[in-house]
């Protein structure tokens, strides 16, 4: 049934479409302009981005686990709304950043023989929020390296609405799972020309809720002005979480692109 496939996609969508200091940093690492030195005051960065990622792994609920292997196109077919964005505030070598990812997917499927219900509406809402503090270890005109530490929070809500007629017609079922993990990582930038730069970051975490959380990205950017740049790269992220029959052990990877505004 199509709903079964969508359930798997929805559970898997969280890591990347969601994704965090790993993901949150999606645009933060390359936000530093070329020929940039640590300023003597506050700077702020806003970076909307998109991640064209597929997902593979094991997901399950209430003791039942299934393997998924879905492309970005499969996920996009069921997308209602999605938002990904990073914000950063920095004062000289110190800074804080946050990443918010929200995705809502939905679909409708028929039930076998129409006995339980005429059809079932399935909706999933996934939220990933990352926050971390950072410190600039290396600050040169053509290169910089930041260390950061913080946390990543995941939350998934699934809802089933059984449409009448049928034995379960009018029934609504929902399940929500929320957890958080500490993370640490590095991110950096290297200027190639006065306009072109390379950017990358990596993080690792877990131990509090998940067995393991990781996220890496490598990309390139172009500095159009002192306050605006664009980036493109490739990102992979994974999480291994299980609790009381709920399983979320997936890897999501694919191209990533975004715009960086600094003021």
N, C-alpha and C positions, 0 to 999 in steps of 0.2 A: 504494500500500500504506500502511496506517495507520502503519507504522513510520517511513516516510519523513517523514510529517507530524510525528510525535513527535520525530524527530531534530532537525528544524528548531526545534520549540518548545523542546526541551531546550537547544540551543545559545543560543537567544535568551533563555532564562529568566535567565541569569546577571546581566545588567546590572541589572535592577531588583530582582529577587528577591535578587537579590543586590544591588546597588547600592550607600554609601560616604561618605568624608568628605562627599561629597555624600550618599550614602545614609546613612552612619553618622550624619550629623548629623540624620537624619530627625527625631528627637525632641529632640536636644540644643538646637537653636535656641530652641524654645519652652519649654524646661524651666525657664527663669528665672521665678520667681513674680512676679506683679504687685506693684508697689511694692517691688521688690527692689533693694537696694544691695549692692555688693561686700562680702561678709562679711570678717571679720578673721581667718578661719581656713579650714580645709579644708571643702569641701562635696562630696558625691558624688551622682551621678544614675544611675538605672537606668531604661531606657525600652524596653519591648517594643513592637513596632509591626507593622502589616500594610500591604501595598501591593497594592491590587487593580488590577494593571496588565496591559495588553495589550502586544504587542510587534510591531514592524515593521522590516524591514531585510533585509540579505543575510548569509547564513551559508554556510559551506562547509568541506569537509575533503578532503584529498588531491587538490586541484586542481578539485573540483566545487563549484559555488556555486549556491544557490537563494535565491529571494526568499520571505520569510515575512510573514504578516499575520494574527496570531492574537489572539483576545480573551482576557481573563482566564479566562473559562469554559472555553476550550479547554485552557489550562494546568492549571486546577484539576481537570479530569477525570482527569488522569494523575499527580496529586500523591500521593506516598507520605508524605513528611514535609517540613516546612519550619520554619525558625527565623530570626527577625530580632530583633535587639536592640542597643541602644546603651548604653555605659557611659562616664561622664565623672567625672574627678576635677579639682577646681579649688581653687587657693589664691590668694585675692584676685584680681588681674587675670590670673593665669596659669592654664592648664589643659591637660589632655590628654584626648582621647577616643578610643574605639575602637568600631567597628561590625562585627558578625559576621553574615553571612547564609549560611545553608546550605539547599539545596533538593535533594530527591531525587525524580526522576520515573521512571516505568516503564510499560511496556506490552508486550503480546504480539501478534504478527501472523503470519498464515499466509504461507508462501513459495509462489511460483508452482509449481503442479503437484506440490509436495511432493518435488521431486527433491533439492534441496540439503539440506533438513531438513523435518521435520514442521511446525515453527513456529520463530519466533525471539523470544526474550525480550530486550527492550531496556531498559537502565537508564542513567540519567545522574545524576551527582552534581555540583552546582555550588557553589562556595564563593567568597565575596567577603569580604575583610577589609580594613578601613580603619583607619589610625591617624594621628593628627595632634596637633600642639601648637597652642595657641591663646593669643591675647592680647586683652584687652578694651580696645578703642580708645575707646569711649564708654560711660560708666557713669552713668546717671541713674535716678531713682526710676520714671520712666515709659518709659524707653527704654535699650537697650544695643546695641552693635555689637561683634562679635568678628572678628578676622582669624585665619586658621588656615593651616597648611602641613603636609603629610605625604605619605602614599602610599596607593595603592589596589592591592590584589592580587586577581587573578582566577585561578581554577583550575576547569577543566571535565574531568570524566572520563566517557567514554562506553564502554559495554560491551555486546557482542552475544553471546548464548548461543544456539547452534543446537541445537534439540532433535531427538534421533533419533526415527525412522530418517531416512536420507538421506545423501548423499555427505559433508555437513559435520556430521552429527549428533554432538553431544558437543564440537564446537569452540567455544572462547571467544576472542573478540577484544576488545581494549580500546585506547583512545587517550586520552591526557591532555595537555592544554595548559595551561601556567601562565605568567602574566606579571604585571608590576607597573609602575606609573607614578607619578610625582610629581604632587601636586595642591596647589592653593592656592585660597582662597576667603574669603567673608565670610558671616556669619550675624547675624541681629538680631531684636529684639523691640520692640514698641510697645504700651503699655497703652492700651486704649480706655475701660474702666471699671475699678473695683477688682477685678473678677473676669475680665473678658474682655480678651484680648490678641491681637495679630496677630504672626505669626512668619514668617520667610523665610530662605532661604540660597541660595547659588549657588557653584559651584566650577568650575574648569577645570584641565586637566592633559594629560599625554601627553608624547610626545617621546622617552621612553626605550624603550617597547615599542609602545604604541598611537600612531597618528597624532594622535588627539584623544580626550579624555575630558571630559565635562561633566555637570552635574547641577544642577537648580534645583527649588525647592519654595516654595510660598506657602500659608499656612494660618491658622487661628484656634484659640485655646485657651480653656479655661475653668478657672480656679483654684478647685477645690473647697475645699482647705485649704492651709496653708502648705507641706505636703509632698507634695500630690497634685494633679495636673491632667490633663486630657484634651485631645487635639488632633485636628483634622481638616483636611485640605488636599488639594492636588493637586500631583503631582510628575512631572517628566519627566527622563530621564537617557539619555545616549548614549555609545557607545564605538565607535571605528573601529580595528580591529586585524586585521593579517594577517601570516602568517609561514609560509613553506614550504608553501603550498597550503591553509593553514588561514585561514579568513576569518570575522570576527565584527564586522560593521558594522551596528549596530542602535540603535533608539530605543525605549525603553519608557516608557509614561506611564499615569497613572490616579490615582484617589483614594487617599489615605493616611490612616490613623488609628492612634492609639496612646495609651498611658498613660504618665505621667511621675511617677516617685517620686524625691524628693530627701530626703537626710538628712545 
